[in-house]
Amino acid sequence: MSKIQVYISLLIFFSIFSCQKSATNEKMVEEIRLGRELSPSEIIRNPVGEQGLDTSQVAKIKFLETDISFGRIKEGEIVEKSFQFSNSGDVPLYILDVYGTCGCTVPEWPRGMIEPGRGGFIKVKFNSEGKTNEQRKRITVVANTFPVETLLYLDGIVSSKN
């Protein structure tokens, strides 16, 4: 075979194989429709990837206490307690949602960006109307942290009105 025939053969060989897609190097992305709206915790960046856990780009929320007791109260009283927190991460903290397990526990939280090193309070009001005996109310905080949900608890004893 002459040099020209070798060059033509190589040219044909490379042009055929260079046009084919490599299945091993390409990753397919497929859109998944759930048929419902996503919750805030489902759309926050997940720091678990191919390289393992990388929490350098998520905020870190640290609470002074995650379990606060309101002691003993009479049925019908409304108590308010505050959970103090700080952003101990390197990126701004965004609290997207805070909710209780029922309508008797109503949280208030700071909106907007909380810079690293700064903090605030999540205030929780508990209405004991119709509640008696031991009470333990869970408050869920959804933020750009890992994990995206942090659980807080407000508990105490509610005595009947009589």
N, C-alpha and C positions, 0 to 999 in steps of 0.2 A: 504494500500500500504506500502510495506517495504521501508526502507531507500535506499536500492540499486535501487529499481524501481524509486524512487523519483530522485536520482542522475542521473540515465540514462535518465529519462524524461527531466530533466533540461539540461543535456549535449546535447541531441538531439535538444531541443528547441533553445539553444544558438548557436549551430553550424548551424542551418538552417537560423536564422535571422542575424547572424554575416556575412554571405557570401553575403547578399543582399546589394546593394548600396542604400544609403540614398539619395533620390532626393532633400531633403530639405537642406542638407549640401554641396552638390556638385554644383559647378558652371560650366556650359558648356562654352567653348571658341570655337567660330566658326570663321574661317578665311573668310574674306570678300574680294573678288577680285573686283576691280573697273574697270578693263579694261584699265587703264591709269596709268601713273606714279604719285606718290604723290608729292604734293608741299612741300617745307620745312616747311610751317606752319602746315601741316597735320601730320608731323612725330615728332614734338616736344612734349615732355612730357606735358600732360594736368594735371594741378594741382587740377582739380575738381574731387573728388572721393567720396566714400561712406561716408567719415567723413566730407565732405564739402570742402571748398576752402583751399588748403595748398600751399602757395607760398614760403615756406621756402627753397625749392630746385630749385628755378628759379631765374635768374638774374633780376635786376631791372634797366631799362635804364631811365635816367632822362635827358631831354634836357633843356638847358638854354632858348631856344626859339623854338617853333614848327612852327611858322609862321614868315617868313622873307620877307620883301619887298625889291625889287631891284630898286624901284622908277620909274622914267620915263626914257626910253631909246629909241633910234632910231631903226627901223626895220633893222635887219642884225647884230646888235651888239651881242656879247656873254658876258654874265655876269657870274661871279662865286661868290657863297656865301657859307658860312660854317655854319653848325649846330653843336654847341658844345654839347657834352653829357658826362655823367659819369655813371659808374656802381654803383648804390647806394644799391645794394643787397649784400648778403653774399656769393654768389657763382660766379665763373667766367662767364663773358658775352661773347657770341659768336654771332656776327652779321653774319647771313647766307646769306642774300640777301638784296639789296636795289635797288629799281627800280622806274622809273617815269611812267607817264601815256602815254608818247609818246617818240619818238626818239630825240626830241628837248631838253629833260631834262636828262642829263647824270650824275649819282652819282659816287663818289669814296668813299670807306670806309675802315677802318682798318680791315685786315684779322687776324685771330688767336684769342687767348684768351686775354680778358681784365679783369684784376684782380679787385676784389671789391675795391672801392675807387679810381680807376683809370678812365681815360676817353679818349676822342679823339674827332675827327671831322669827320663829313660826309660832303664832299665837293660836291656841285652841280653846274654844268655848264648848263646854259640855252642859247640856240641858238635861237634868235628871228627872224631868216630869215623866211619870209612867215607868220609871226604872227603879228597882229596889234590889237590895242585897249587893253582893260583890259585882263590880263592873270593871271591865278591862276593854278599853276602846283602842283599836289599832288605827293609826294615822299613816298613810302611805305618801312618801315624798318622791316625786318623779323629777329627775334632773339629768343634766348631761354628765353623769358620773358613771362609774363602773363598780358595782352593778347600778343600773338606772333607777332602781327603786330602793329606798331606805325606809325601814319600818320604825315607827315611834309608838309608844304606848302610854296611855293615860288611864290610871286605875285608882280605885278607891271603893268605899262602901257607902251605899245609899240606904238610909233608914226610912221606913215608911212614915207617912204624915201623922199617923195616929200615935 
